[in-house]
Each structure stands twice: as C-alpha cells, then as structure tokens.
Amino acid sequence: EVAVLMTLLRDIRDRLQLTILLVEHHMNLVMRVSDKVVALDFGKKIADGTPTEVQANPEVIRAYLGTEN
C-alpha cells in the first residue's frame, strides 16, 4: 500500500504540477517522496530542510530516537 501511495503522490505532483502537504508518521514514505521535510516535536518545529538534512539533525535524532544516558 505504501508503494502504491508513493507512486500516486509523485504522479499527481508531476502531472498536475502541484505542491502536496503530507502529514505522515511513516518515515520511509516521507523520506522517499518529499523534497522538503519539517519535523515537529510536541507541535514545535525543530528542523526543516531536505530529507537528508532533517534526518541528520541532532534535535530530530534526540526527539525521535532519544539519547543515551
């Protein structure tokens, strides 16, 4: 289902030249289909940029993966 959704989103974006706002927690989908990502932590923006930039952001890592004590 995720692969079908990814294909559909890309097709709509490319064929109709639209911007799509995707609110999603399935990170594989988000990282593979997005040109820009905004990460939130309890409603506060903690990062924005390309998927690679956001994925490497220390605040995103802390918020989503936790830190070692």
Buried (B, 14 or more C-beta within 10 A) or exposed (E): EEEEBBEEBEEEBEEEEEEEEEEEEEEEBBBBBBEEBEBEEEEEEBBEBEBEEBBEBEBBEEBEEEEEE
